[in-house]
Amino acid sequence: DIDDCEPLPCENNATCNDGVNNYTCTCMAGYEGYNCSIDIDDCDPLPCENGATCHDGVNNYTCTCMAGYEGYNCSIDTDDCDPLPCENGATCNDGVNNYTCTCMAGYEGYNCSKDIDDCDPLPCENGATCHDGVNNYTCTCMAGYGGYNCSMDIDDCDPLPCENGATCHDGVNNYTCTCMAGYEGYNCSMDIDDCHPLPCENGATCHDGVNNYTCTCMAGYEGYNCSMDTDDCDPLPCENGATCNDGVNNYTCTCMAGYEGYNCSKDIDDCDPLPCENGATCHDGVNKYTCTCMAGYEGYNCSIYLDVCNPSFCENGATCTDAGVNNYTCTCMAGYEGYNCSIDIDDCDPLPCENNATCNDGVNNYTCTCMAGYEGYNCSIDIDDCYTDPCENGANCTDEVNDYNCTCMDGYEGKNCSQDIDDCNSYPCENGATCRDAGVNNYTCTCKDGYEGINCSQDIDDCDSNPCENNATCVDEVNDYTCNCTVGYFGKNCSQNVNYCEPEPCENGATCTIEVNDYSCTCTTGYEGKNCSRDIDDCVSNPCENEANCTDAGVNNYTCTCVAGYEGKNCSQNIDDCHPNPCKNGANCTDRVNNYTCTCMAGYKGPNCSIDIDDCYTDPCENGANCTDEVNDYNCTCMDGYEGKNCSQDIDDCNSYPCENGATCRDAGVNNYTCTCKDGYEGINCSQDIDDCDSNPCENNATCVDEVNDYTCNCTVGYFGKNCSQNVNYCEPEPCENGATCTVEVNDYSCTCTTGYEGKNCSRDIDDCVSNPCENEANCTDAGVNNYTCTCVAGYEGKNCSQNIDDCDPLPCENNATCNDGVNNYTCTCMTGYKGPNCSIDIDDCYLDPCENGANCTDGVNDYTCTCMDGYEGKNCSQDIDDCDPNPCENGASCTDGVNNYTCTCMAGYEGKNCSQNVDECASNPCQNGTCMDGINDYTCNCTVGFIGKNCDHGMIV
């Protein structure tokens, strides 16, 4: 074997391993490639982090870090917070090559070294002095103000001095009260007397309230001032359409015809005295009555006697006889029976017809409709169906009912034994042979090739001649044979030997070996397949990676064609597109396949982060300001009157506190403001005190002294109060009695009485019955101060006798009737079918004899049931049943309906109840010298020899 390692092909101290016509190299650490000629790039994939530059060595690398990073792979962010640069307890936040400080509240600046001035802009109001602290401030207020910012005017309305729900208006060190309606005075403590002068009419009593009054009316009057006569007809007390006539505290009713009583609620009983005759029941109506007659009577007063035989209920010519009130009897014609003689006597009972024949009833006779196979008057004769000799080919005939049976001779079949039996129907021929019928009880078979015998059931043995050679086994088949050859032979009869290595099947120097009925090839190295004709494909195992194309390069070899971005024997190494670094301005580079991406620092953009972003592009500066672009920022140069990052804030002209005396300042645009003055001041800056005496508020010649949002009245002798409007207090000593309240008036007083008293000094007990509190005609008795008792009339109860006692509890009405409560009584609205005061009586619905034609009536609840006589139907048994539907008459006869009966008018030649019987014209023996044959309404005479004529009554002349 040739030493493929001589001369040494492996580089960089690699070890060479000799193979057959090839070699392999075992590389030293840090090298790769077929000959170990390639220095492995230890910078791929990139081990250096945070944008560091990687320098490849042999089996190692070094990293040059970006500013702000350190460590072997530059993975450690340098701590810019060590030593701590932030002051005043601030928190240091480490960045990359820089730091930021999060200041404690009250400090600012890059290192938080500056104390923020909390008094700028000035938070204290109303001229107060501000004292700066750390993250806070304190205000020293001017006199008259309070609150954290001295913004609160001290509230002179707290606690509330105004009474009776009045509204308090705070001033500077004073207040005013706006009274609720009905009150007056400086603190709104005096109730105005709304009963002065007296507004109530018709002797009514006036009760003063707050800004209102109420009137207690005399009986018969109503309305707010008791000026209206009460309408005693509303709601309408008169019943049943009566006319109501209003009086003073009473009414009268003019009744409609048929009614009486105070309210016309009573129906006059028109049944008294009783107008109905002959035991009839009288039913009272409104101004009228109705009579329910006893059976056998009619008329408005039930005075007319009924003749039950006019019209007659008897049928079929029967005679009707009056048998008393509402009763009759019928005398039937011959052939009929029943209460009304409506029933035809059934001549089919007991049944005369035989052999399941149908019996047809007639009047005093019957006919029989025979079942198939029978004949005769009573259908007693079996018809002989073998009479015509229907059986053929010598078969025997057996008579049956309306049928016959043929017993065939051998070889025949069918109803009449007329068919020759096909002997091939049983398929006697086997193995696909053809069958042919050969006459009565005979057949022949034509066999397929390979079969023999009468039925072709025997397989011919094709191995009988021993056709197989060389000890082969013969297997018989149909019209053929098969030889199973011994090893090494072939052919139909196994007569030929086999050499499977001639001609030579093996390729590429392989060795051929003969096997039993086959061969095998032993391949040389690098080949495979049955004949060793196929070079082994070294790309089958997919050695190439990352979608590279593999090409077989001969025996035991392959080459890989890499896609863009990969390299190496198997294309497994991703080429580092970040080396050298293409990203600008401190951006981080991320390697991709045949590509890279740059993560830009804030303020830059573009594929390589080379473009400074224009932060002025969106015009962030407002109100005409100029924008200057910076890195990841912009600067706005504002127009006069504006400030802020984007110059969007109008400068607050109130910051200089131009408004005086606690006024509220509102910025009114660029270089402008407005002042909302406190009560008592006016002017642009609220610097002028308003003269509160200008409206002359002081009365009774008092002198007015102006103050801030207030005034003081110096009263003359005899007056007092805010405006000197109040006179001397006449309520001292107390003139009012029984707990009344005294109110001072000008040169007088008034008393507001407690409930139950009246009069100037509230000394008189009010009569509590004056307002007529008792209802429904009850008597009222005054029971002391602010009390009364009512004595109720029958049917009422309660404090004021206003509750009608429920006479329906417990329920007196029966049978689900509705109870209607009245005054000291009740009425029952009965369910249909009941009557009586308590609806306990079931109305007799049979009372008027609604059932007709002799039917019996059974009373129900609001209903009745009629049990009809034979021949009638319907609710009242008023309908005669049509016995002609369906038509029972036969042979064209006409049907006439009766009561529970019918009559058939037969066509000529028929008779019987249903005209079903042919009249026997031969019964009178009209044929004198011959045999009579009956027909329909006729007969025929078969004359004996020597006679002729209709009746065979004429001798033949010889």
KEMARLUM-945144 format. One line per 8 residues: for each residue x, y, z of C-alpha. Coordinates in steps of 0.02 Angstrom, whole numbers, plus 50000, padded with zeros to 5 digits. Layout:
BEGIN
X/Y/Z | ...
***
This chain:
BEGIN
50000/50000/50000 | 50072/50171/49951 | 50106/50287/50102 | 50002/50441/50062 | 50084/50532/50212 | 50253/50538/50119 | 50305/50676/50092 | 50213/50750/50244
50058/50844/50180 | 49994/50901/50353 | 50045/51076/50412 | 50070/51163/50580 | 50135/51007/50670 | 49978/50907/50630 | 49983/50715/50637 | 49959/50624/50469
49854/50463/50465 | 49883/50355/50307 | 49731/50278/50219 | 49702/50182/50055 | 49743/50307/49918 | 49709/50449/50043 | 49755/50520/50216 | 49684/50620/50360
49767/50752/50470 | 49742/50769/50660 | 49767/50958/50688 | 49851/51045/50835 | 49740/51155/50943 | 49696/51317/50850 | 49706/51246/50672 | 49583/51165/50551
49562/51119/50367 | 49602/50962/50268 | 49791/50991/50290 | 49772/51092/50455 | 49829/51247/50360 | 49690/51362/50422 | 49713/51461/50585 | 49544/51448/50676
49470/51624/50698 | 49443/51631/50887 | 49353/51797/50858 | 49212/51704/50766 | 49084/51704/50837 | 49131/51872/50916 | 49171/51845/51102 | 49204/52030/51139
49051/52126/51202 | 48986/52305/51203 | 49068/52356/51036 | 49244/52300/51085 | 49372/52255/50947 | 49429/52071/50943 | 49611/52024/50897 | 49633/51841/50843
49781/51737/50908 | 49822/51552/50895 | 49691/51464/51000 | 49655/51628/51092 | 49602/51812/51068 | 49614/51985/51152 | 49481/52123/51163 | 49508/52313/51149
49361/52387/51251 | 49253/52540/51209 | 49260/52684/51334 | 49161/52639/51491 | 49189/52449/51484 | 49322/52331/51555 | 49355/52144/51584 | 49425/52003/51471
49274/52011/51354 | 49236/52196/51394 | 49073/52136/51474 | 49091/52237/51635 | 49019/52415/51638 | 49145/52529/51729 | 49060/52598/51886 | 49063/52789/51862
48975/52808/52032 | 49133/52754/52126 | 49183/52861/52221 | 49007/52937/52249 | 48995/53105/52156 | 48812/53147/52205 | 48778/53261/52356 | 48641/53289/52486
48586/53106/52494 | 48554/53092/52305 | 48554/52921/52219 | 48689/52891/52088 | 48637/52799/51927 | 48785/52724/51834 | 48787/52743/51643 | 48914/52699/51510
49062/52815/51539 | 48948/52935/51635 | 48823/52946/51778 | 48662/53036/51829 | 48603/53091/52002 | 48423/53068/52065 | 48407/53212/52190 | 48318/53210/52356
48164/53321/52363 | 48217/53504/52376 | 48384/53492/52282 | 48437/53510/52099 | 48592/53524/51990 | 48704/53393/51904 | 48770/53333/52073 | 48613/53389/52173
48714/53522/52263 | 48589/53666/52241 | 48444/53697/52365 | 48284/53737/52264 | 48204/53905/52311 | 48025/53852/52356 | 47976/54037/52370 | 48003/54062/52181
47876/54095/52108 | 47797/54175/52262 | 47666/54053/52334 | 47607/54164/52478 | 47455/54272/52441 | 47378/54434/52501 | 47545/54519/52540 | 47610/54379/52652
47799/54354/52679 | 47876/54189/52613 | 48017/54095/52709 | 48111/53963/52606 | 48147/53789/52681 | 48210/53624/52609 | 48072/53565/52491 | 47947/53677/52581
47908/53854/52634 | 47808/53949/52767 | 47701/54107/52748 | 47681/54247/52876 | 47502/54313/52838 | 47439/54493/52839 | 47306/54532/52970 | 47134/54460/52921
47197/54312/52819 | 47240/54132/52860 | 47283/53966/52777 | 47447/53886/52719 | 47466/54015/52579 | 47368/54154/52671 | 47236/54136/52535 | 47086/54114/52651
46979/54261/52710 | 46923/54220/52890 | 46740/54161/52877 | 46628/54270/52988 | 46485/54152/52943 | 46563/54010/53044 | 46479/53967/53161 | 46319/54012/53064
46233/54165/53143 | 46083/54169/53023 | 45926/54074/53079 | 45782/53979/52998 | 45880/53920/52845 | 45940/54095/52796 | 46095/54114/52684 | 46247/54198/52764
46360/54311/52657 | 46535/54330/52728 | 46614/54504/52727 | 46777/54570/52794 | 46753/54550/52982 | 46562/54553/52962 | 46414/54462/52877 | 46237/54486/52806
46088/54365/52805 | 45970/54331/52657 | 45810/54267/52741 | 45702/54121/52681 | 45528/54172/52626 | 45419/54205/52780 | 45557/54268/52895 | 45633/54440/52933
45754/54528/53053 | 45945/54549/53054 | 45971/54362/53088 | 45803/54311/53005 | 45733/54255/53174 | 45556/54332/53159 | 45411/54235/53074 | 45299/54350/52967
45110/54332/53015 | 45027/54274/52851 | 44852/54279/52934 | 44857/54470/52945 | 44746/54535/52867 | 44628/54380/52878 | 44625/54288/52707 | 44501/54148/52754
44316/54167/52703 | 44145/54106/52760 | 44189/54102/52946 | 44342/53991/52923 | 44485/53991/53051 | 44659/54048/52990 | 44818/53957/53049 | 44982/54051/53019
45128/53952/52944 | 45299/53997/52877 | 45268/54104/52722 | 45094/54027/52708 | 44933/53995/52803 | 44796/53863/52810 | 44608/53887/52831 | 44495/53768/52930
44329/53781/52836 | 44152/53780/52906 | 44047/53628/52857 | 43994/53639/52674 | 44142/53743/52612 | 44313/53702/52538 | 44456/53780/52441 | 44619/53860/52497
44523/54011/52570 | 44359/53912/52603 | 44275/54014/52466 | 44197/53865/52371 | 44033/53777/52414 | 44077/53589/52426 | 43996/53488/52284 | 43914/53345/52381
43874/53264/52213 | 44060/53232/52177 | 44101/53089/52173 | 43924/53042/52114 | 43831/52958/52260 | 43671/52923/52162 | 43665/52751/52080 | 43584/52671/51927
43585/52829/51818 | 43495/52939/51946 | 43515/53130/51940 | 43606/53210/52090 | 43546/53380/52158 | 43681/53470/52261 | 43636/53559/52425 | 43738/53637/52564
43828/53491/52648 | 43697/53370/52578 | 43615/53307/52414 | 43455/53226/52345 | 43435/53095/52206 | 43301/53091/52067 | 43287/52904/52024 | 43268/52822/51852
43110/52717/51824 | 43123/52551/51918 | 43234/52611/52062 | 43203/52688/52235 | 43295/52729/52398 | 43402/52877/52459 | 43539/52841/52331 | 43419/52752/52207
43516/52592/52243 | 43362/52481/52268 | 43283/52391/52118 | 43091/52393/52133 | 43029/52211/52138 | 42915/52196/51983 | 42874/52016/52036 | 42773/52081/52186
42628/52039/52175 | 42668/51880/52071 | 42611/51904/51889 | 42663/51731/51822 | 42530/51592/51810 | 42522/51401/51817 | 42668/51382/51940 | 42791/51482/51832
42945/51564/51913 | 42957/51755/51906 | 43127/51840/51873 | 43135/52023/51923 | 43214/52147/51800 | 43231/52336/51798 | 43054/52403/51780 | 43002/52234/51704
42997/52044/51738 | 43010/51878/51644 | 42921/51712/51679 | 43000/51538/51667 | 42851/51424/51624 | 42817/51250/51691 | 42821/51110/51560 | 42665/51117/51449
42636/51304/51461 | 42692/51458/51364 | 42655/51645/51342 | 42722/51802/51430 | 42635/51754/51593 | 42636/51563/51553 | 42446/51563/51534 | 42436/51465/51368
42420/51271/51371 | 42530/51178/51239 | 42453/51040/51125 | 42597/50913/51112 | 42514/50824/50963 | 42515/50980/50855 | 42626/50955/50762 | 42632/50765/50788
42795/50679/50840 | 42731/50506/50782 | 42809/50436/50621 | 42768/50318/50479 | 42579/50355/50483 | 42560/50321/50670 | 42416/50402/50766 | 42461/50532/50904
42356/50539/51064 | 42376/50682/51192 | 42419/50601/51359 | 42416/50752/51474 | 42531/50900/51506 | 42688/50886/51397 | 42655/50702/51354 | 42586/50595/51210
42572/50413/51146 | 42592/50342/50968 | 42490/50197/50892 | 42606/50120/50759 | 42562/50057/50585 | 42597/49871/50553 | 42785/49837/50531 | 42847/49977/50644
42887/49993/50829 | 42965/50115/50953 | 42904/50266/51054 | 42875/50368/50895 | 42848/50213/50782 | 43014/50254/50698 | 43094/50081/50707 | 43079/49954/50562
43072/49774/50629 | 43236/49684/50581 | 43194/49526/50477 | 43380/49479/50480 | 43368/49435/50666 | 43402/49290/50692 | 43521/49279/50541 | 43446/49168/50402
43593/49180/50278 | 43728/49042/50279 | 43915/49030/50242 | 43955/49209/50303 | 43834/49287/50179 | 43772/49465/50214 | 43588/49484/50261 | 43496/49639/50192
43340/49683/50294 | 43182/49737/50200 | 43006/49775/50255 | 42944/49610/50323 | 43074/49515/50216 | 43263/49498/50180 | 43392/49455/50043 | 43563/49368/50058
43723/49430/49972 | 43828/49270/49953 | 44017/49252/49980 | 44115/49203/49822 | 44089/49016/49785 | 43913/49002/49856 | 43737/49022/49783 | 43553/48992/49825
43422/49097/49920 | 43511/49073/50086 | 43685/49048/50003 | 43690/48866/50059 | 43751/48787/49893 | 43940/48768/49857 | 43975/48801/49669 | 44073/48653/49583
44230/48736/49510 | 44288/48568/49429 | 44132/48565/49320 | 44227/48633/49165 | 44376/48506/49180 | 44512/48640/49198 | 44656/48516/49235 | 44766/48457/49086
44885/48312/49043 | 44787/48183/49144 | 44789/48283/49307 | 44654/48252/49442 | 44537/48400/49489 | 44482/48428/49671 | 44341/48556/49702 | 44367/48692/49835
44266/48844/49890 | 44272/48967/49743 | 44427/48875/49680 | 44497/48705/49623 | 44662/48609/49641 | 44750/48505/49505 | 44862/48355/49555 | 44988/48345/49408
45064/48191/49325 | 45256/48174/49339 | 45345/48299/49226 | 45210/48433/49228 | 45173/48587/49334 | 45069/48746/49340 | 44891/48792/49399 | 44814/48678/49266
44969/48558/49247 | 44995/48626/49071 | 45184/48662/49083 | 45325/48534/49048 | 45453/48546/49193 | 45628/48607/49132 | 45749/48473/49199 | 45894/48599/49184
45815/48712/49317 | 45905/48613/49454 | 46075/48648/49369 | 46133/48465/49362 | 46286/48501/49250 | 46448/48549/49343 | 46611/48644/49309 | 46535/48767/49183
46457/48632/49072 | 46307/48678/48961 | 46137/48593/49004 | 46000/48555/48874 | 45825/48491/48921 | 45796/48325/48830 | 45608/48299/48856 | 45503/48246/49005
45617/48200/49152 | 45780/48205/49047 | 45933/48319/49007 | 46111/48314/48926 | 46277/48402/48981 | 46412/48472/48860 | 46578/48474/48962 | 46715/48610/48965
46895/48556/48914 | 46974/48456/49053 | 46813/48380/49122 | 46712/48220/49086 | 46565/48115/49154 | 46372/48124/49140 | 46368/48286/49242 | 46549/48340/49191
46602/48320/49373 | 46767/48225/49343 | 46935/48322/49316 | 47045/48235/49182 | 47221/48194/49260 | 47351/48281/49145 | 47497/48209/49252 | 47449/48031/49205
47582/48028/49063 | 47727/48082/49182 | 47783/48236/49081 | 47904/48310/49214 | 48094/48266/49208 | 48243/48268/49330 | 48140/48213/49480 | 48024/48363/49464
47851/48351/49548 | 47696/48358/49433 | 47543/48456/49493 | 47381/48422/49397 | 47277/48573/49342 | 47121/48592/49237 | 47170/48544/49059 | 47355/48576/49107
47497/48532/49227 | 47643/48618/49319 | 47818/48544/49353 | 47903/48596/49517 | 48089/48581/49466 | 48231/48522/49580 | 48378/48643/49615 | 48474/48694/49458
48341/48652/49328 | 48212/48752/49232 | 48092/48738/49085 | 47911/48675/49060 | 47966/48497/49099 | 48124/48547/49207 | 48241/48483/49072 | 48365/48634/49066
48513/48674/49186 | 48560/48862/49236 | 48732/48957/49246 | 48693/49131/49316 | 48876/49192/49303 | 48879/49180/49112 | 48890/49306/49041 | 48984/49397/49182
48855/49507/49277 | 48976/49586/49404 | 49063/49754/49363 | 49214/49855/49420 | 49322/49701/49456 | 49194/49617/49568 | 49196/49426/49589 | 49040/49324/49531
48983/49173/49634 | 48850/49050/49565 | 48710/49013/49689 | 48556/48905/49678 | 48448/48987/49545 | 48548/49150/49572 | 48721/49233/49586 | 48808/49357/49703
48944/49490/49672 | 49085/49533/49796 | 49120/49720/49761 | 49289/49808/49765 | 49310/49956/49887 | 49204/50110/49842 | 49065/50020/49748 | 48894/49946/49792
48739/49871/49712 | 48683/49699/49648 | 48815/49703/49510 | 48937/49825/49601 | 48902/49953/49465 | 48859/50102/49578 | 48990/50224/49652 | 48943/50257/49836
48874/50439/49851 | 48971/50525/49993 | 48837/50664/49996 | 48699/50546/50055 | 48738/50585/50239 | 48714/50775/50206 | 48885/50828/50274 | 48865/51008/50209
48779/51131/50329 | 48681/51295/50314 | 48598/51249/50147 | 48766/51224/50057 | 48768/51117/49897 | 48860/50948/49912 | 48952/50873/49761 | 49018/50693/49764
49206/50704/49725 | 49249/50524/49688 | 49272/50375/49801 | 49256/50425/49985 | 49260/50613/49950 | 49144/50765/49929 | 49152/50955/49911 | 49034/51088/49987
48985/51248/49892 | 48938/51373/50031 | 48798/51503/50020 | 48848/51684/50049 | 48898/51717/50229 | 48970/51545/50272 | 49142/51459/50254 | 49239/51302/50309
49249/51120/50247 | 49064/51091/50288 | 49011/51277/50275 | 48977/51277/50463 | 49066/51443/50505 | 48968/51609/50495 | 49081/51746/50421 | 49092/51894/50547
49021/52045/50449 | 49054/52157/50603 | 49245/52140/50581 | 49302/52271/50551 | 49159/52368/50637 | 49055/52463/50505 | 48943/52554/50633 | 48977/52739/50673
48954/52855/50822 | 48972/52721/50958 | 48834/52609/50886 | 48834/52422/50929 | 48857/52301/50782 | 48760/52136/50779 | 48824/52004/50656 | 48697/51921/50540
48717/51794/50399 | 48805/51890/50258 | 48743/52050/50342 | 48746/52153/50503 | 48634/52276/50596 | 48685/52432/50693 | 48598/52482/50857 | 48617/52672/50855
48655/52784/51004 | 48514/52907/51045 | 48510/53049/50916 | 48579/52950/50766 | 48501/52847/50626 | 48543/52763/50460 | 48607/52588/50416 | 48778/52631/50494
48710/52761/50621 | 48804/52898/50529 | 48659/53022/50514 | 48623/53148/50655 | 48431/53151/50679 | 48358/53327/50650 | 48256/53354/50810 | 48188/53517/50736
48107/53420/50592 | 47934/53415/50675 | 47937/53604/50716 | 47920/53578/50905 | 47945/53763/50944 | 47783/53863/50956 | 47727/54043/50944 | 47861/54095/50816
48012/54030/50915 | 48175/53980/50823 | 48229/53796/50836 | 48415/53744/50848 | 48454/53559/50821 | 48565/53467/50948 | 48613/53284/50971 | 48452/53195/51026
48382/53364/51079 | 48336/53539/51018 | 48334/53716/51089 | 48195/53845/51064 | 48232/54034/51066 | 48063/54108/51122 | 47976/54268/51062 | 47940/54401/51195
47796/54349/51312 | 47823/54160/51301 | 47926/54031/51396 | 47946/53842/51420 | 48035/53701/51327 | 47931/53731/51169 | 47890/53916/51205 | 47708/53859/51225
47675/53941/51394 | 47608/54119/51403 | 47705/54208/51543 | 47587/54228/51692 | 47567/54417/51718 | 47493/54379/51890 | 47663/54321/51955 | 47699/54501/52010
47540/54504/52119 | 47465/54665/52046 | 47293/54640/52128 | 47267/54716/52303 | 47159/54684/52456 | 47149/54495/52432 | 47081/54507/52254 | 47099/54356/52137
47214/54384/51985 | 47181/54297/51816 | 47307/54306/51674 | 47218/54386/51524 | 47340/54351/51382 | 47511/54417/51336 | 47561/54559/51454 | 47385/54574/51528
47284/54523/51682 | 47114/54551/51768 | 47074/54566/51955 | 46917/54492/52038 | 46891/54601/52192 | 46842/54542/52366 | 46674/54606/52430 | 46691/54789/52478
46827/54838/52351 | 46832/54900/52171 | 46950/54974/52039 | 47074/54896/51913 | 47185/54829/52053 | 47042/54823/52184 | 47124/54962/52282 | 46965/55069/52315
46849/55037/52467 | 46662/55039/52414 | 46552/55161/52516 | 46420/55045/52594 | 46325/55195/52663 | 46289/55260/52488 | 46119/55168/52483 | 46062/55247/52650
46027/55079/52738 | 45998/55154/52910 | 45817/55190/52959 | 45726/55303/53081 | 45853/55447/53065 | 46002/55338/53117 | 46181/55392/53069 | 46278/55276/52947
46467/55242/52970 | 46553/55157/52818 | 46665/55002/52845 | 46747/54875/52728 | 46600/54785/52642 | 46491/54837/52789 | 46420/54983/52884 | 46364/55027/53061
46202/55121/53105 | 46202/55232/53259 | 46015/55220/53307 | 45905/55361/53379 | 45817/55332/53545 | 45680/55195/53538 | 45752/55089/53394 | 45882/54952/53379
45945/54822/53256 | 46068/54820/53111 | 45971/54956/53019 | 45886/55028/53176 | 45722/54956/53108 | 45666/54860/53263 | 45549/54937/53392 | 45541/54907/53580
45516/54724/53635 | 45331/54710/53688 | 45355/54526/53725 | 45427/54566/53895 | 45343/54523/54010 | 45272/54371/53910 | 45089/54405/53857 | 45060/54240/53763
44981/54089/53852 | 44982/53899/53837 | 45161/53889/53771 | 45132/54011/53625 | 45280/54103/53546 | 45282/54295/53558 | 45343/54400/53409 | 45387/54585/53430
45304/54702/53304 | 45305/54891/53283 | 45222/54958/53440 | 45139/54787/53464 | 45163/54598/53477 | 45086/54439/53403 | 45069/54264/53475 | 45101/54104/53375
44989/53978/53464 | 45034/53797/53498 | 44923/53666/53415 | 44747/53668/53489 | 44737/53850/53545 | 44682/54017/53465 | 44648/54200/53510 | 44756/54356/53532
44850/54279/53679 | 44814/54094/53629 | 44701/54072/53781 | 44552/53989/53690 | 44541/53798/53660 | 44500/53766/53474 | 44343/53661/53441 | 44420/53512/53347
44249/53465/53276 | 44233/53629/53176 | 44330/53554/53028 | 44207/53406/53021 | 44343/53273/53036 | 44215/53133/53059 | 44160/53053/52895 | 44010/52955/52832
43879/53047/52941 | 43969/53005/53105 | 43941/53117/53260 | 44093/53221/53318 | 44128/53261/53503 | 44268/53382/53552 | 44382/53287/53672 | 44496/53424/53740
44648/53511/53669 | 44687/53455/53491 | 44576/53300/53505 | 44403/53235/53457 | 44304/53071/53452 | 44190/53006/53313 | 44034/52897/53343 | 44017/52795/53182
43854/52742/53096 | 43830/52556/53061 | 43953/52490/52931 | 44100/52608/52965 | 44250/52608/53084 | 44416/52697/53115 | 44473/52860/53198 | 44371/52966/53075
44244/52828/53031 | 44322/52830/52856 | 44346/52641/52840 | 44201/52540/52768 | 44190/52375/52866 | 44224/52232/52743 | 44062/52130/52747 | 44146/52008/52625
44266/51947/52761 | 44243/51803/52794 | 44180/51765/52616 | 43991/51732/52619 | 43971/51696/52432 | 43976/51515/52373 | 44026/51423/52213 | 44171/51542/52168
44055/51693/52163 | 44131/51869/52178 | 44085/51965/52336 | 44052/52154/52317 | 44065/52246/52483 | 43933/52378/52522 | 43895/52483/52675 | 43842/52363/52813
43794/52235/52678 | 43862/52143/52525 | 43807/52075/52356 | 43866/51918/52267 | 43905/51914/52080 | 43869/51731/52039 | 43966/51621/51920 | 43863/51574/51768
43739/51436/51816 | 43709/51489/51997 | 43584/51609/52083 | 43523/51661/52255 | 43586/51793/52380 | 43743/51689/52414 | 43746/51602/52241 | 43710/51435/52326
43568/51381/52208 | 43611/51287/52046 | 43497/51357/51909 | 43389/51217/51832 | 43439/51229/51648 | 43306/51096/51608 | 43167/51208/51675 | 43118/51273/51501
43117/51096/51427 | 43252/51129/51296 | 43257/50945/51240 | 43143/50904/51094 | 43060/50750/51020 | 43032/50663/51186 | 43215/50671/51242 | 43257/50666/51429
43344/50821/51501 | 43483/50807/51635 | 43529/50971/51724 | 43714/51024/51738 | 43801/51183/51798 | 43755/51317/51669 | 43717/51176/51548 | 43605/51028/51516
43618/50861/51425 | 43481/50786/51315 | 43465/50595/51299 | 43384/50580/51127 | 43248/50458/51074 | 43300/50338/50935 | 43314/50428/50769 | 43362/50600/50836
43526/50690/50872 | 43597/50864/50910 | 43613/50971/51067 | 43423/50977/51090 | 43383/50813/50994 | 43300/50922/50862 | 43386/50843/50711 | 43308/50691/50627
43450/50568/50585 | 43455/50540/50396 | 43437/50349/50384 | 43461/50364/50194 | 43643/50420/50215 | 43730/50310/50162 | 43594/50244/50043 | 43539/50069/50101
43425/50039/49950 | 43493/49927/49812 | 43464/49900/49627 | 43424/50083/49588 | 43286/50098/49719 | 43240/50272/49791 | 43263/50299/49981 | 43139/50401/50086
43199/50449/50261 | 43090/50419/50414 | 43119/50435/50601 | 43245/50298/50645 | 43189/50213/50483 | 43186/50227/50294 | 43078/50165/50150 | 43145/50099/49983
43040/50121/49825 | 43100/49973/49719 | 43128/49968/49532 | 43013/49847/49439 | 43067/49668/49469 | 43140/49694/49645 | 43069/49682/49820 | 43122/49672/50002
43168/49803/50135 | 43319/49861/50032 | 43251/49805/49859 | 43390/49675/49857 | 43279/49525/49812 | 43237/49483/49632 | 43050/49451/49621 | 43026/49267/49568
42912/49284/49417 | 42912/49093/49406 | 42826/49077/49576 | 42655/49079/49495 | 42707/48936/49375 | 42664/49031/49216 | 42743/48899/49102 | 42609/48768/49068
42707/48644/48965 | 42888/48687/48999 | 43022/48742/49126 | 43017/48921/49194 | 43181/49025/49200 | 43165/49180/49312 | 43232/49351/49248 | 43225/49532/49306
43042/49582/49304 | 43016/49442/49177 | 43029/49255/49148 | 43070/49134/49005 | 42984/48968/48970 | 43085/48823/48896 | 42944/48727/48812 | 42937/48539/48805
42935/48461/48632 | 42771/48498/48546 | 42732/48664/48633 | 42768/48847/48594 | 42716/49019/48652 | 42763/49138/48795 | 42690/49017/48922 | 42711/48857/48813
42524/48852/48806 | 42510/48824/48618 | 42529/48651/48542 | 42629/48635/48383 | 42533/48584/48228 | 42613/48428/48151
***
